[in-house]
């Protein structure tokens, strides 16, 4: 980042970047297509060697064997599953991270996700007491406390209210938190995999609060889950009346058990731990319920021993998803570098990519819809000459907040926290094409 950019940094790491031209680099794209990898290079890049292809009877000009017989029929698998050739696309855990899997987390395979929607089957998991098995016919949602008309709703009654759908990301505040003091995870799945983005369908919490009526002075809501930990969080009324959603469906189907079936709370753009799963009650009050919660979830320890309190919003962030340790480069040539950006503050406005560790930057283009508090995909053509490279991405949201460098982040926050690590991430590409995780301040 130039000195001029640094001088514009505010205490929120926000800078006003001069609007650059949004013209797509037509010449660069044409060159990219003209200098394509070619058949052999493309096949090698996809993991198939030329020898393997030559030995295969299923490659052109031969007629593939699977065209010479009938395939499986309708309803062979009534619900459906991914192809067996995609079996590697799955959630994974870090064995040493937690003592057991009952109070643990699994990670989304971000490097394998196409587009911005995370399939329900690989959305990251976070448990405090395992997954409860809940009969929706016996589950009810209670809204009480400082309300005029307390109510207990069955699932059928809840779904009679007007519903809405929204595409929003969900992120654990500890995403990347293992790396505050240095790079240690060897996969994108483990550096950024506490992140997903889905279409969520449910009833706006504001609709239910209008139904029960708020008493004067009501300013907080305690949301409590029906898991063995009775997981609970205090939610400010401003968020509850804004875009908080009582969710019963995800990506067009009922919530998965690990995502809160039959009903959960979603606070778009906020720490994932506030989006209580297996929601059983909402208690309205005039203050947060500190004594009932893990207070540390609301605070970030600072270098001087003080703590930032109620750091709900997930700050502007981004990461390059190709290349990455799971998706290395094969041979020098033309590649399309891709990544994801997101901000709990609103929409992503701009993303730059650097191939020299932040010395110089090139503007990326968006390759997906740009939706507030959702993942945004970006990409850029790159002609790799086989030299070592340091790949970074830097995102800016529509509030003017700029994703900080690790040095800028640590200068303000220190290294005592495990939460809200949104510093610029660096992948080191070796001359062999292998990709590793490194840190640059």
N, C-alpha and C positions, 0 to 999 in steps of 0.2 A: 504494500500500500504506500502511495506517495506521501511526502510530508504534508502536502496540501490536504490530502484526505485525512491524515491524522489530526491536523489542526481543526478539522471540522467535527471531530468526534465529540459527542456530548457524553454526560455521565451515564446515559442509557445506551451508549455506543451508537447513537443515531446520527447519521449524516445526511445531508441533502446532496444527492448525486445529480449532476447535470444530466438531463434527459439526453440519451443518445438516440440516434436514428434507429427506428424499428425496421428499416429495410433489411430483408434477408439478403445475405451475401450470395447473389445469384452466380457470380463467376466462381466463387469458392465451391458452391454446390455442384456446378457443372464439372469442375475439375475433379471433384470427389467421385462423380459418376464415371467420368472418362478414365480415371486411373483406378478403377475398381480392382479388387483383389484378383479377379479372374476365377475361373472354375476351381482350379487346384488350390489356390490360396484360400478361397472361401470355404472349401471343404475341410482344409486343414484347420482353419480357424474354428470350425464347428466341432472339431475334435475327431474327425475322420481322416486317417492318413491316406495318401494316394495309393499305397500298397493294399490297404484294406478295401478300398473302393474297387481296385482292379480285380481283387479276388472275389468280390461279391457278384452273385448272379442277379441281384435285384436292381442294379444300376443301369442307366441307359448305355447302349441301346437295347439291353435285355428287357424282357417283360417280367416284372416282379412276381414272385411266387404267390403273393397274397391276392393277386388278381385272377388266379386260376381256380379259386374255390369260393364257396359261400362263407361269409363271415357269421359272427354270432347274431342272434335275432333280437327282436324287440323284447324288452323287459328281461333280458338276461341278468341285468342288475337294475332293479326297479328304481333305486335312488340315483345310481350313477357314481362313478369314481374317475379320477384322473387316469390317463394312460399309465401302464406299468413302466413305461420308459421315463416317466416323470416322478418315479418313487423317491428320488433323492430330494425332491422339493418338500421339506417338512420342517416343523418346529424342532428346535434342539435346545438342550440345556448345557450349562457349564457346571461340570460335576462338583468343583470345589466352591462354587458360589454360595450354596446354602446347604444346611445339614441334611435336609430331606426334601422330598417332592411334594409334601403336604403343604408346606409353607415355602413355596419356591416360585420360579419364573421360567418360562420357555421363551424362545426368541423367534421372531418372524424371519424367514429367509429372503431378505430384501433383494438380494442379487438375482433372484429367480422370478420376482414379481413383474408382470407386464402391465403397463398402464398405471393407474393410481388406485384401483380398488384391490384390497387385500382379500383373497378368498377366505371364506369363513373358517375353513379347516386349518389355516396356518396363521391366523391372528394370534399374536403373542398372548401368553397366559400369565396371570399373577394370582397366586393363592395365599391365603393366610390360614386356612383350615381345610384345604381340599375343596372338591366340587360337591356341593350338596345335590342329592337327587330329589327334585321337588315335583310333586304332582300338581299341575296347574289348576286342577279342579278343587284342590284344597288350599291353594295359595291366595292370599288376599293382601291388598295394599291399604294401610291405615294412614289417614292424614288427620292430625290432631294438634293440640297445643293452643296457641293463640289464634284460633280460628272461630268464626261464628257458627259454623255448621260442620262439626267433625264428621268424617265419613270413612266407611270401610268398603272397598271396592273388590269384587271378584274380578278375575281376568276377563270374563265375558262383559262385565259392566264397564271395565276400563276401556275395552276396545270399542265400545259404543260411542265414545267421545270422538270428536273430529281429530283425525290423525294427519301428520305431515311426514315427509321424508327429506333427509338431508345427507349429503356426503361430507363427512368430517373425519379428521385424523384422531387417533387415540394414542397417547404416548405416556409412558412411565416417566416421572420426573428424574429417575435415576438412569435414564437411557444414556449410555456412555460414561456413567459415573465411575466405573472401574478404572478409568484412564485419566483421572484428574492429575495424578503425579507422574504420569509417563505412559507411553504406548505399551500395551501388554496383550491385547486380544488380536488373534491372527486372522479373523474373518469379519467381514462386513456384518454378518448375521449377529455377531457378538458385540461389535462396537456401536451399532445403531438399531439392533433388532427388537428393542422394546417399543416398536412403532408399527402402527397399522392404519389403514384408512378404509372405511366401509360406508355403504349407504345404510343409514339408521332410520327406522320407521317407528313412530310412536306418537304419544300425546304431549304437546307442550306443557311443561309444568305450570306455566302461567294460566293455562286453561283450567287446570284442576284447582289452582289457588283461587281463581275467580269463582269457581263452583262452591268452595267452602267459605270464602270470604275471610279477609285478613283483619284481625283486630288492630287497633291503633298501637303503634310501637313495635309491631312485628318486623324484625329485621334480619333474622337468621333462620335457617332450617337445618335440623339434624336429619341426615339420611342414614338409615340403618339397614344392613343386609341380613339375610336369613341363613348365612353360612355359620359354621361352628364358631367363628371368631366374633360374630355379631359386628362385622366391620362397619364403622360409622365415620362420617365426616360432616363438619359444619359447612353450610353453603350460604354465602351472603344473599340477601333477598334480591339485590340488583341482578345477580346472575340468574336466580330462579325465575325472575320476571322477564328476563331477556330471551335466551335461547336454550335453556336447560330442557332436556327432553326425557320423558318417561318412555323407555324403549321396550318394544316387544318383538321387533323383527330386525333382521340384519341381512343385508344383501339379498333381499327378496324372500327370505324364509324366516321361520321362527328363530329366535336367538338360540345359539348353541349352548349346551349346559355350561361349558367352560367360560362363556361370555355373559352368563347371568340369567339363563332361562329360569322362569318364564318372563321376568321383567327386570329392568335395570334402569339406573339413572345415567344420563350422559350429559356432561358439562363440556361442550365443544371448546377446544383450544386450551383447556385447563389440564392440570396434572391429572393423569389417569386415575390416581387413587381416590379422587373426589367423585368419580363416576361409579358409584356403589352398585355392585352386582347383586342379583337375587334380592332385589329391593322389597322390604316388608313394611317399612313405615317411614313417614315424614313427620317430624315434630317441629312445629313452628314456635319460635321463641324470640327473645329480644337481645340475645347475646350468643356467642359461640360456646359450644360445649367442650371446653378444654379438658375438663376432668374426665371425660369419657373417651378421649381420643389419644392417638399417638401424636403428641404435640410436635415431635420432630418432623413430621411430614409437612408441617406448615412453615418450617424455618430452614434457613440456609446459614450455616456457621461461617462467620467472616474472620479475616486474619487477626483482628484485635480481640476476638472472643465474643463479640456481639453477634446477633443473628438477624437476618432479614426475616420478617414475619409475613405470613399469608402471601407467599410467592406462588399464587395459583397459576398464572399464565405461563404457558410454554413458549419461550422466546423463539425468534426467527432462527431457522437452522437449515442446513442442507448437507448433502453428502453425494459423492460420485458413486454410482452403483455399477458402472462398467467403464474402465476396468476396476477390479477389486481383487482381493486375495482369492476368492472363489472363482473369479472369471478373469484369468490372466490373458495377456496378449500372446500371439503365437509367432508371427513373423512381422518384420517391418512392413508398413503399408498404410492404407487408408482405413481409419476406424471412425465409428460414431460414438463419441463419449457421451454417456447418459448419467442422469442423476435425479434426485428428488429434493424438493425444497418445501418447507412448511413454516407456518407462523400461527401461534395462538392469538396474535393481535389482529389478524385479518388476512388479506390476500398477499401473495408474493408478487412483487412488482418487477423485480430485476434479478438476474443471476449472471455472474461472471465465472469463468473457469481459467485457472492458471496451470501451466505445465512446467513452471520453473520455481515452484515454492512461493508464489506470491510476488515475484519480481515484476512480472507483467501479467496482464489480464486480457481475456477476450470475452465479448458478450455472447452468452448462450441464447438459444431461442427456446420458447416454450413448446412442448410437444404434447400437451394435454390441455384440457380446460383449466382455467384458473378460477378456483372457487375459494371463498374465505374459509380459513381454518380447515383446509383439506390439503392433501399432498398435491404438489404441482410437479410435473415431469419436465425436465429440460434436457437439451442435448447440443452437441457441437461437433463438426467434422474435425478430425485431427490426422495429419500425415505423420505417422511415427517413423523416424529414421533409424530406430534401433538404439538410440542413445538413452542413458538413464534419464528419468524424468521424475518430477515431484508434482503430482496432480492435486489440485485443490478446487473447491467451489465456494463462492461467497454470495449469499442471498440478501436481498433487501425487500422489506415488506412495505405495504402502502401507508404505514405510519412514518416512514423514513428511517426506521431502525435497520441498522446494518449488522449482519452477522460479524462478531468480533474475531480477531485472531486469538489464539490461546494466550499469547502474552498479554494482550489487553484484558482478557477475561480474568486471568490470574492476578494481574496488577490490582484489580478491584476486589476480587472475591477470594484470593488466596487458594489454598489447596486442601482445606479442611472439610469441605462439603463433598457429598456425592451426588448432589442434585443440580439440575439446570446447567449441564455442561453443553453449551451450544457453540463452542469455539470452532473455527475453521479446521476441518479435518484434512490430513495429508496422506496420500498413498504414494509410496515410492515404487517406481517401475524400474526394474533392473534391465540390463542389456539383453537378458534372456527372455524378457517379457513377464517374469514373475512379479507379483505385486505384494508389497508388505506394508504394514502399518507403522508409521513413524510420526513424530511430533516436531513441529516447527513453531517457535514462539513468535 
